[in-house]
Amino acid sequence: MNRTLTLLPIAAAMALAACNNSDHTIVDNGPPDPMANQLANAAPVELPPAITASKAYRCKDNSLVYIDWLSNGSARVKKNKADPTGTDIAKGSEELKGDAQASTITYKGQSCKA
């Protein structure tokens, strides 16, 4: 038992002495990137607008309209809740008047309530 306890620090000291503490510089000389210049000069990527609110509206003709209000002020109008695409309408369009905070909007000339 005493031999084991005495040999343990000696073994640890030998392991540490075997380490090479010199500085290492790793240089990657892989193949050059053929698109490096194009990527460096590319325009910044713009993310699509996020959905800030999703609301359902009942219009005067008793139809339902689902609208996803987007962060850039535009809207996506869907005919049903499960429609993944819908129709994008730009901010300030005559087709859709109102915003996510309004309880009443005008869509295609008819009044719709949330």
KANOR-V786563 format. One record per helix or strand of 3 or more residues. SS is the DSSP state (~ for helix, > for strand). FROM is the first residue (numbers start at 1). TO is the last residue. If there is no record, write none. Layout:
BEGIN
ss=SS from=FROM to=TO
ss=SS from=FROM to=TO
END
This chain:
BEGIN
ss=~ from=2 to=17
ss=~ from=36 to=40
ss=> from=51 to=59
ss=> from=64 to=70
ss=> from=75 to=78
ss=> from=87 to=89
ss=> from=104 to=107
ss=> from=110 to=113
END
